[in-house]
Amino acid sequence: MAEDLREREDVGGDEPAEATRPGRALYGLSPELESAVAAALEEGRADTARALIAELHPADTADLLHRLDSEPRARLVEAVRDSFDPEVLAWLEEPEREEIVRLLGPERVAAAIAVLDTDDALVLLEALDEAGQRAVLRALDAPDRALLEQGLEFPEDSAGRLMQRELVAVPPHWTVGQVIDYLRSGSILPDAFYAIHVVDPRHRPIGTIPLARLLRASRPTNVTDVMEREFHRIAVATDQEEVANLFRRYGLVSAPVVSEAGRLIGVITVDDVVAIISEEAEEDILRLGGVGDTSVFRPVSEIAYARIRWLAINLVTAFLAASVIGIFEKTIASVVALAVLMPIVAGMGGNAGTQALTVVVRGIAVREIGFGDLWRVLRKEVAVGLFNGAFLATVTGLVAGIWFGQPLIGGVIGAAMVINLVAAGVAGALIPLTLEKLGFDPAVASPVFLTTVTDVVGFFAFLGLATIVLL
């Protein structure tokens, strides 16, 4: 990929950059190009489709494959089979990757794996079933096969699956000049690396040298004089979310991965961590919405199945809220205005609870807060609920009192709104922190419990106060 970038930069001159020509976006896939490729595939013009995507970045080609339906996607893969860029597979999302791997077949996938870094190769291998993995592994050279087989033994979503095995390690007795000569010697090096790792005779890391520091040092300088002795080692079994938090917290660009015995076995770089951060954030957002791991490009049946489970749970909680309303059936029959105003109390409580829930779940995800911060968080949410409740209760109470000509109704809805907003804030903080403490994913279960609390408390407070004050 670096060579491709250099070639594009060398075109230069007064010609406009390819990204700024008509039909091409500054970056990413333009709608015009997507439509042109889809039209070419529809009309059976494989050569045209192949020419249109020839200069796309692998990430943009992956985006195009993601956007196409299954049939035209298969046609495009067939059209570029002989020139398919293995880097595209590393940028694909899991469902499309699995499909395209099947279309390419074991031999083509094995050829792709052989030129990819081990972390990307491992992701690609994971997309295959057991029989496919065996077929691909048999087609690889013994050293590559051994590395990937070992990688598959690490826990899923762990640092062992995330790391790449290609790295640069040097002994502590070398000088800066020896390291530079080694890097220039034509030895097999990673496509991209940011630090040199200094290891002891047992191959345990004792320091790192950022490339910038290495290049600034004089050749006779010993590596131990320029290396950083304080650095973050990542255990091979560390969860990938913890790895992402470590990089985000300390602004890391790369970090060594060590085995249980402390030996250097790989390195994680920031490009992999960016992908994990994006993946985890997307996962939490989807779970908060109760839609699971779905995309608008997935089949209708899969999207419907992922959503209906949570809708069914919400239906049960809706009946619970309805049962609360049924308790005050006579009150509603006597004061019809209550039926008009009930949704306001429940709706405002739900919105306030969602605000608190979103902030707390985000804090849990980035390790800013935990169960030990419960009382501090609850105090703040109660204060926010009282403040917002008082303001909104005043406005809503005045409007309702004038609307129905009954000041008492305004007072009832105002008081109920304060109660529900405070309860919503408490629930929005308490529910996710408690679920996290119990070992459950707060992003999955919290919305259902929150909806139940705000509906039940809102209806009960409003109708209960109305029964006491108005009847």
N, C-alpha and C positions, 0 to 999 in steps of 0.2 A: 504493500500500500504506500509506503514511503516513496518508492520509485515512481508510482503513478502521480503522486503529488508533485514531485520534482519536475516530471514531464509537463504537467499542466502549468506550473509556474514558468517553465522555460519557453512556453509558446509565446508569451509576452508580447512585445511590440505595441502597436497602436490598435490592434484588434480588440474588440470588446470581449471581456471574460465570458466564458461559456455560460456561467450562472446568470448573466444579465441579458442574454439573448432572448428574443421573443419565445414564449412558451416554456421558459425555464425559470424556476424560482431561484432566489438568492441562495437558498439552501433547501434541501428536502425535495420532495416529489411534487411537481406542479400538476394541477388538475388537467391542464391541456395535454401534457405528456401522458398522463394516466389514461385519458380518453383516447388518445391516438393509439396507444398500445392495445387497449381493449378492442378498438375498432379493427386493428390489423389482425388480431387473433380471431375475431368474429368472422372476418372475411377470408381467413386461411392464409394470410400473408405473413408467414413465419419469418421470412428474411427481413421484412420491414420491422416487425416487432423486435427481432434480434438487434437490428441496427439502432433502433430508438433507445434501447437500454444499454448499449455498448459502453457508454461513457459514464453511466450512473455509478455513484459510490455504492459499495456493497450494502450499506445501511438503507439507501434509497431503493435499491433493488428489492431488499427484504420487505420494505414498506409496500412496494407495489404488489409483491406476491401476497402480502397480508390482505390487501384491499380487494384483490380479484376473487371472484367466486371459484369454486373447486374446479369446474370444467376448464375455464380459460387459464387458470393457474397451471393445470396439467399441460395444456398446450404450450404455455410459455416455457415451462421446464423442459419439455421435449425439444422446443426450438433452440434452446441454448445448452442442451445437454453436453455437447462436445466442448463448449467454452465456458461452462458454468464455473463461476468464481467461488471457491470453497469458503471465502470470507463471508459470503452472503448467509451461509448456514449459521454462522455465529451470531448474526443480527436478527434472525427470525424468532418469532414468539413460538412457544412450545407446540400448539396445535398445528400450525403451518409447517414447522420444522419436521414433525413426525410424518406429515403427509408427503413432504418433498423428499425426505429420506427414503420413503417407500418407493416413490417414483424414480429416484436415481438408481436404486439397487445397491447391494453390498459392495460390489467392486468399485463403483464410482465414489461411494461414501468412504471406503478405505483409502482411496487416493486423496480425498479431501482431508481426512484425518491426518494423513502423513505430512501435510504441509502446514497444518494449523498448530498453534501453541497448545500445550497439553490441557490448559483449562478449557479452551474452546473445543478441543477434540473430545474432552470428557463430556461436555454438555451435549455434543452431537451424538456420542455413543449412548448416552442415557435415553435418547429418543427412540432407540431400537428395542424391540422385544428381545428376549433371551436368545432365541435362535439367530436373530439378526446380529446381535452383539458377538456371538461366537463366530459367525461367518466373517464379520469385519475383522475381528481380532486375528483370525487365522491368516488373513491377507496382509497383515502388518509385519514389519521386521521385528525380531525378538526384543530389542531394547524398547521400542515404542510400545509393543504389546505388554511388556512387563510393567511399564509405567502406568498404562491405562488400567490394567487389571488391578494394580495396587490402588489406583485412584477410586475405582468402583467399590473397594472395600471400606472406604471412609463413609461416615454417616452422611445421609442426604442433607443438603443445606448446611454443610459444615465448611470450615476453612480448607479441609482436605480436598473437597470437591471444587472449591473456588480458586485455589492456588494454581499457578503454573510452575512446572518443574524446571523450566529453563531459567537459569540465573548465573550470575558471575560471582564466584567465591575465590578468595586468594588467601595465602598464608600470611601470618603476621610479620615474618622476617623479610618480606618483599619491600622494595622501594616503590615510590610513585612511578618512576621510570619503567620498572619492570612490569607494573600493572598496565601502563599505557602500551608498552610493546606487546604485551599479551593480547590486549584488545585489538591491536592492529595486525596480529599474526595470522588472521584468517581463521581462528578457532571458531567453533560453533557457538554463536551468541544468541541471546533472545532478540526478537525483532525490535522490542522496545524495553529499556530498563532505565532505572533512575538512580541506582545506588550500587556500590560494590560492597560485598559482604566479606568481612574478615573472619576467618574460622580458625579454631585451634586444631591440633593433630587429630582430634576425635570428631572433627567436622561440626563442632558446636559454635554458633556465632558469638563473637566477642566484641564486635563493633561493625559499624557501617560507615561508608564514605559516600556522601552525595557526589554525583558527577561534577557538579559545579565546583565543589571544594577540591576534588581530585585535579581538575584542569588548572586550578589556580596555584597548586603547589609545585615546587621545584622537583625535578627528577630525582635528586639524591635523597629526598625526604623519605623517611620510613613511614609505612602506612599506619603504624600505631600512633604516630605523631599527629596525624590528620583525621583519624577515624573518630566517630562519635561512640563513646562507650555507653552512654545512656540511650537506649532505644527500646521500642516495643516489640517483644516477641509474641507471636500468636500461636497458641497450641493448636495442633492439627484438628482436634475435635470441637473447637470453638464454633458456636452457631454463627451463621453468616450475618444475622442481624446484629450480633454483638461486634462482629468485625466492622460492619458499617458504622456503628456508633463510635467505635474506637477511632476510625479514620476521620469521622466528622468532628469528634471532640478535640482531637489533637492536630488536625490539619495535615494528616499524613499523605504522602504520595505513594509510598510503598512500605511494606513491612515483611520481615522474614517469618516463615512458618516453620515450627519445630515439631519433631516427633516427641513421643512420651519420654524418650531418653535424652531429649534436648538437642538432637542433631538437626542441622539445617536441611530441610527436605523440599522447600519451595518458597515462593514469594507471591504475595498478593499486591496488585497494583491498583491505582486509583480508578482506572477505567472500569475494572470489574466491580469495584465498590459503588461507583455511580449507578451501574445497572441494578445492583442489589437495593440501593436506597430507593430508586424509582419503582422497583418491583414491590418492595415492602409497603411503600406509600400507596401505590395503586391497590394493593391487596386490602389494606386497611380501609380505604375509601369505599371499595366495592362491598366489603363486609359491613361497614356502617350503614350502607344503603340496602343491605339484605339481598344483594343480587349475585353474590358469589363470584367465582372467577369466570366471568363471561365477557364477551365483546359483541359489538353491534354486527360484526362480520361472521359470528358463529351461526349455525343453523337455528331456525326458529324453535325447534323442539328442545334444543339444549338450553336456550335462553329462557324459555317458558318453564322448564323443569327447575332451573336454578332459582327462579324467582318465586314460583308458586309455593315452595316449602315455607318460606318466611311469610308469605301472604296468608297461608293457612294458620300459622301461629298467631299472626296479628288478628285473624278472624276470631280466634278463641278469646283473645284479650278484649276485642271489641264487644263480645257478648258479656264479658265481665263488667265492662263499663256500662253496657245497656242495662244490666241487672241493677246497678246502682240507681240509674234513672227510674227504673220500675218501682223502686222503693218509695219514690216521691211522686208517684203518678197523680195522686189527689192534689198535691201542691201545684203541679204543672197545669192540671185541669182548672184549678181556681185562679191562677195567675198565668194567663197564656203568654205574656211577655217573657216569662222565664224560658220558654222553648226557643224564642228568638235569640236570647242572649247567651244561652248555654255554650254554643260553639266558640264564642269569643273567649271565655274563661279557659276551656280546654285547649284551644288553639294557641293562645299566648303562652300557656304553661308548657306545651309541647315545644314551641320554638325556643323558649328560654332554656329548657332542659337540653335541647339539642346543642345549643351554644356551649353550655357547660360541659356536656359530654364530649364534644369535638375537641375542646381545649385539653381536657384531662386525658383522653385517649392518645392525643398527640404527645402530651407530656410523658405518658407511660412508654410510648413507642421509642422516644429518643432518650429515655432513662433520666428525664429531668425530675420526675416525681415517682414516688412509690407509696406503699401502704403506710409507711412510717410518717408520711406527710399528710395523712388523712385529716387530722384535726385542723391543721393550718389551711388546707384547701377548703374544708367545710366552713370554717369561719368566714373565709373570703366569699364563698358562694352565698352564704346566708346574708352577708352584708350587701352583696350585689343584688340579691333577690329582694331585699327590703327596699333598697334605693329605687330600683326599676319598678318594683311593685307599687310603691307609693306614688311615683310619677304617673304610671299608666293607670292606676286606680283612680286618681284624681280626674284625669281626662275622660276615662271610660265612664266613671260615675256621673260626671256632669252631663255627658252626651246621653246616657241612658235615662237619667232623671228627666231631662228636658224632652227627650223623644217620647217617653211614655207618660209624662206628666206626674210621675210619682218619685219624689226625692228618695224615699226609702229603697226603691229598686236600685237607684244609683249607689246608695250606700252598701247594699248587699253585694252587688257585683264588684264594687271596689274592694271590699274586704276579702271576698273570695279570690280576687285576682292576686292580692298580696300573699294570701296563704298559698296559692298554687305556684306562684313564681318562686317563693322561698322553697317549697317542696321540690320544685323542678330543679333548682340549683343544687340542693342537697342530693337528690337522686342522681343528677348528672355527674356528680363527683363520687358519691358513695358506691354506686353500682359498678363502674369499671374498675375502681381500685379494689373492691372486694372480690370481683371475678378474677382479677390479676393475682391477688393473694391466694385464691383457691386453685390457681393453675389453669383457669379457663382464658380463652382469648376474649378480651373485653370488647374488641371491635365487632365480634360476631353476635354476642348475646345481649349486649347493653341496650341497643335500640328497642328491643321487644319489651324489656322490663321498664324502660323509661316511659314508653308510650302508655303502658298500663298504669304506672304511678300517676302521671300527669292527668290522664283521663279520669281515673277513679277519684283522686283527691280533688280535682277541679269540680267535677259534678257533685261530689258529696259536700264539699264546702259551700258551693253556690246554692244548691237546693236545700241543704240543711239550714243554712242561715236564712234562706227565704221562708222556710217553714216556721222558724222561730220568730222572725221579725214581721212577716206579712200576714200570717194567719192567726 
